[in-house]
């Protein structure tokens, strides 16, 4: 089974999603949103190719995949037996630019 590695940036993204849900809707919504994200990420261990290849040219060349989790997009890549989660962002954002800023 593949190991899931969540980058510092991805963890900050998830924390921010939780904070926003908590602020706008309440603690139950925040917990539900975060649980949904972690459940989807956990499924990647069994189905690492379930996310589609990124359509953005730079992300595609790097072998990045996208997993849709409700309105969020998870950018990840397979490196050997590891699944590295780079970012979790609102799918309505310019998510390729978020990843490119990290390089």
MONORGI-V761701 format. One record per residue. N is the residue number from 1. OMEGA is omega in radians with two decimals (NA if undefined). Layout:
n=<N:N>
omega=<OMEGA:OMEGA>
This chain:
n=<1:2:3:4:5:6:7:8:9:10:11:12:13:14:15:16:17:18:19:20:21:22:23:24:25:26:27:28:29:30:31:32:33:34:35:36:37:38:39:40:41:42:43:44:45:46:47:48:49:50:51:52:53:54:55:56:57:58:59:60:61:62:63:64:65:66:67:68:69:70:71:72:73:74:75:76:77:78:79:80:81:82:83:84:85:86:87:88:89:90:91:92:93:94:95:96:97:98:99:100:101:102:103>
omega=<-3.12:3.07:-3.14:3.12:-3.12:-3.12:3.09:3.14:3.13:3.11:3.08:3.09:-3.12:3.10:3.13:3.08:3.12:-3.13:-3.14:3.11:-3.14:-3.10:-3.03:-3.01:3.12:-3.05:3.14:3.11:3.13:-3.14:-3.14:-3.14:-3.13:3.09:-3.14:3.12:-3.10:3.07:3.13:3.12:3.13:3.12:3.10:3.11:3.14:-3.08:-3.04:3.14:-3.07:3.06:-3.14:3.06:3.13:3.12:3.06:-3.01:-3.11:3.12:3.12:-3.14:3.13:-3.14:-3.13:3.11:3.13:3.05:3.12:3.11:-3.05:3.13:-3.12:3.09:3.06:3.07:-3.12:-3.14:3.06:3.09:-3.03:3.10:-3.10:3.02:-3.09:3.12:-3.09:-3.10:2.97:-3.01:3.02:-3.09:3.13:3.12:3.04:-3.02:3.08:-3.13:3.09:-3.12:-3.09:3.12:-3.10:-3.03:NA>
